[in-house]
Amino acid sequence: GQMGGAVRNTLDTEFSENRTLSDKFSVVERDKLDLIMKEQGLGASGALDPQTAAKVGKVLGVKYILVGGIDKFAINNTRGAISKFGGIGGNMVSADAMINIRIVDTTTAERIVSLSGAGEVKKGGGFIKGNSLSRDAEWGIASEAIQKATKATIEKMLTGDYLARISSAATPAGDVRPS
């Protein structure tokens, strides 16, 4: 759906624009991903579970695959006083989003990292004619909240020891040879 698209676009942008991330990860084009899933008979269900992610990763020849999704999403529309002129005063719209990012090791189909972040966007004020925002305006606020949440999640990933965890998972343990 559109929402999932918002997450993907934000992730793609963040990953291509952030040095640390673009060095470690490469973004797979959505079309390419869909194609692989079709070829592998995995069905293009927007969401990748660890098993599917692992299969796709193997085809791509990557060790890790990052899966992002929406945990929670809500739009709240709180309306204030209705004036006698037919407008609505102090219409307040807020959107809440919770995003999760999971990094799956394609060799084991296990999640190495799983983290989430939240974003909230509030818009309001003024008199709005009629009693609801247009779908477009709501969608705009929605995708903004999703972007915020996605950025927050990536921030977490960059500031925590998550990337270190990935790197340590990526390097095979030194082989011990008998002396």
PESULGI-V511608 format. One record per helix or strand of 2 or more residues. SS is the DSSP state (H for helix, E for strand). FROM is the first residue (numbers start at 1). TO is the last residue. If there is no record, write none. Layout:
((SS FROM TO) (SS FROM TO))
This chain:
((H 2 17) (H 19 24) (H 30 39) (H 50 60) (E 64 78) (E 87 89) (E 92 105) (E 110 124) (E 127 129) (H 135 159) (H 162 170))
